[in-house]
């Protein structure tokens, strides 16, 4: 990937380019299978630039996952804020993930994929994956404040969301988004 004029002088643009390239390489090959040389080539950056910006491959992995987390949260908040309060906001999350499953190259949840590669460690991928799951539980609890047992329903919704994401990625079946929504509607009917 050629470096555009002016990006050499813009550390934020360089960092963003490296994060984007690393996310693509990690997503396609996996964290452990991908080497820094492959990321260097994909990002059009030197090893020195990568290490200067991220300190290590582990630092780069953490930065990629943190960046992904921030974008996913903003994406969900935007969908929730655009929907009428209550049940419709929960369904908006599942409508959003259904469109995600249908995207070309869908590979599942980057957080969960990275956490499974953490090989029993308690490194950044597992820590960030736990935080990711907590985000969903807290989001659903907030949206279900008027429901019976909002904590229980929120946890069940996370199970549906992450389970559907995993199965959709493995089976390459975008139709699981619609199936997940039906399950969610049943849970919501029981909750109110």
C-alpha positions in Angstrom: 0.0 0.0 0.0 1.7 3.2 -1.1 1.9 6.0 1.5 0.1 9.1 0.4 1.9 12.4 0.4 1.5 14.2 3.7 0.8 11.1 5.7 4.4 10.8 6.6 4.0 14.0 8.5 0.7 13.1 10.0 1.2 10.7 12.9 -2.5 10.1 13.3 -3.0 9.2 9.7 -0.1 6.8 9.9 -1.4 5.2 13.1 -4.9 4.9 11.5 -3.4 3.3 8.4 -1.5 0.8 10.5 -4.5 -0.1 12.6 -6.7 -0.6 9.5 -4.1 -2.8 7.9 -3.4 -4.8 11.1 -7.1 -5.3 11.7 -7.4 -6.8 8.2 -4.4 -9.0 8.5 -5.4 -10.2 12.0 -9.0 -10.8 10.9 -7.9 -12.8 7.8 -5.0 -14.8 9.2 -5.4 -14.7 13.0 -3.3 -12.9 15.6 -0.7 -15.6 16.1 -0.4 -16.5 12.4 0.1 -13.0 11.3 3.6 -11.6 11.5 4.8 -8.0 11.8 6.4 -8.3 8.4 3.0 -9.0 6.8 1.5 -6.0 8.6 4.5 -3.8 7.5 3.7 -4.7 3.9 0.0 -4.3 4.2 0.3 -0.9 6.0 3.1 0.5 3.9 5.0 1.3 7.1 8.3 0.3 8.6 8.8 -2.0 11.5 10.3 1.0 13.3 7.1 3.0 12.8 5.0 0.2 14.0 7.1 -0.4 17.1 7.4 3.4 17.7 3.6 3.7 17.7 2.6 0.5 19.5 5.7 -0.8 21.3 5.2 -4.5 20.4 2.9 -6.8 18.5 0.9 -7.2 21.7 0.5 -3.5 21.9 -0.6 -3.4 18.3 -3.2 -6.2 18.9 -4.5 -4.2 21.9 -4.7 -1.0 19.9 -6.5 -2.8 17.1 -9.1 -4.3 19.5 -9.5 -1.1 21.4 -10.1 0.8 18.1 -12.6 -1.8 17.1 -14.4 -1.6 20.4 -14.8 2.1 20.1 -16.2 1.9 16.6 -18.6 -1.0 17.6 -19.9 0.9 20.6 -20.5 4.1 18.5 -22.3 2.0 15.9 -24.6 0.5 18.4 -25.3 3.7 20.2 -26.2 5.4 16.9 -28.7 2.6 16.1 -30.2 2.6 19.6 -30.5 6.4 19.6 -32.3 6.4 16.3 -35.0 3.9 17.5 -38.0 4.7 19.7 -37.3 4.0 23.4 -37.8 0.5 24.9 -38.3 -2.7 22.9 -37.5 -1.1 19.6 -34.1 -0.1 20.8 -33.2 -3.7 21.7 -34.5 -4.9 18.3 -32.4 -2.1 16.6 -29.3 -3.8 17.9 -30.3 -7.1 16.4 -31.3 -5.5 13.1 -27.9 -3.9 13.0 -26.1 -7.2 13.6 -28.2 -8.8 10.9 -26.9 -6.3 8.4 -23.3 -7.0 9.6 -23.7 -10.8 9.1 -24.6 -10.0 5.5 -21.5 -8.0 4.8 -19.0 -9.5 2.3 -16.1 -11.1 4.2 -17.9 -11.3 7.5 -15.7 -13.2 9.9 -17.5 -12.9 13.2 -16.6 -10.8 16.3 -13.0 -9.7 16.3 -13.1 -9.5 20.1 -14.2 -13.1 20.6 -11.9 -14.3 17.8 -8.9 -12.7 19.5 -9.9 -13.9 22.9 -10.0 -17.5 21.7 -6.5 -17.1 20.4 -5.3 -15.9 23.8 -4.4 -19.5 24.6 -5.5 -19.6 28.2 -3.7 -16.4 29.0 -5.3 -13.4 30.6 -3.9 -10.9 28.2 -5.4 -7.9 26.5 -7.6 -9.9 24.1 -9.4 -11.7 27.0 -9.6 -8.6 29.1 -11.1 -6.6 26.2 -13.5 -9.4 25.3 -14.8 -9.4 28.9 -15.3 -5.7 28.6 -17.0 -6.1 25.3 -19.5 -8.6 26.8 -20.0 -6.3 29.8 -20.8 -3.4 27.3 -23.6 -5.5 25.8 -25.0 -6.6 29.1 -25.0 -3.0 30.4 -26.5 -1.7 27.2 -29.4 -4.2 27.3 -29.9 -3.7 31.1 -30.3 0.0 30.5 -32.7 -0.6 27.6 -34.7 -3.1 29.6 -34.9 -1.1 32.8 -38.7 -1.4 32.8 -38.7 -5.2 32.2 -39.0 -8.0 34.7 -35.5 -9.2 35.7 -33.5 -6.9 33.3 -30.2 -8.4 34.3 -31.3 -11.9 33.4 -32.9 -10.9 30.1 -29.8 -8.8 29.2 -27.5 -11.8 29.8 -29.8 -14.0 27.6 -29.7 -11.4 24.9 -25.9 -11.4 24.9 -25.9 -15.2 24.6 -28.2 -14.9 21.6 -26.1 -12.1 20.0 -22.7 -13.8 20.5 -24.0 -17.2 19.6 -25.7 -16.0 16.4 -22.5 -14.1 15.5 -20.3 -17.2 16.0 -22.6 -19.5 14.1 -23.1 -17.0 11.3 -19.4 -16.6 10.9 -18.7 -20.4 10.9 -21.6 -21.3 8.6 -21.4 -18.2 6.5 -25.1 -17.8 7.0 -26.4 -14.2 7.1 -29.9 -15.5 7.7 -29.0 -16.1 11.4 -29.6 -12.4 12.0 -33.3 -12.8 11.3 -33.4 -16.0 13.4 -31.7 -14.2 16.3 -34.3 -11.4 16.0 -37.2 -13.9 16.4 -35.6 -15.4 19.5 -35.1 -11.8 20.9 -38.8 -11.0 20.2 -39.8 -14.1 22.2 -37.5 -13.0 25.1 -38.9 -9.5 25.0 -42.5 -10.8 25.0 -41.8 -12.8 28.2 -40.0 -9.8 29.8 -42.8 -7.3 29.6 
